[in-house]
Amino acid sequence: MIPALDFLREFRCATVILRLVLAVICGGVVGYGRSQKARAAGFRTYILISIGAAMAVLLTLYEYRMLNTLWADTVSRVGMKFDASRLASQVLTGIGFLGAGIIIKVAHQQVSGLTTATGLFATVCMGLACGAGFYELVLITLLLIVVVLNVMAPLEILFKRRLRNITLNVEFTELADVQAITEVIQAQAARIYDIDVERTERSGNKWPSAIFILQLSKENHSHSGMLSAVAELNCVRSVQELIA
């Protein structure tokens, strides 16, 4: 702990305001990056989440202080017990429901919203730290969250493109073309784990399509090479790699 921060850890009006402002700043910094990427939870959502979490801790501190000062006589008469972790635990439970609502299944067997939901959970914990006046933890957590959500996103995509496992969404002319696509994939010495046909016939501007889950060989593990090999087939209308 830093001795110079001892005053800021005291529970008084000035420190309450400071902690709420800090919660707004931290939630805003994280939320701004998510808004730039057009995520479900954006700038204001993260700020409100962080403020709410800070308020829960501040309310807990206020209740504890009152129970030991102005309400002490009443507490001694009725024998009321105080659990300082009660409100904070309820906040974490509530964010679980909110996070579950954000996670949805989108097209091509992909799930969206996992990063947003976990980002909200981390922001709630950061807001709890703001309310508790744990300033060192707040600053370190804010830095780590921003780095993970913004700086590491391109690194994650690059890492996944280097894996031997690959998922392809292929649109083709007719259902019988699945056999030709399978033969091309196998010719690249790749192992097919699963084929899930999504559309069996053309509908509007959408062609028959299928999801191919496969593992590339050690000798030929180029993702772009596999995409090119499949795309060269005359029956293939489009092919894309699905990256979760």
Beta strands, then each sheet from edge to edge (+ up, - down):
strand 1: 104-105
strand 2: 111-112
strand 3: 165-172
strand 4: 191-199
strand 5: 209-215
strand 6: 236-241
sheet 1: 1+ 2-
sheet 2: 4+ 5- 3+ 6-
end
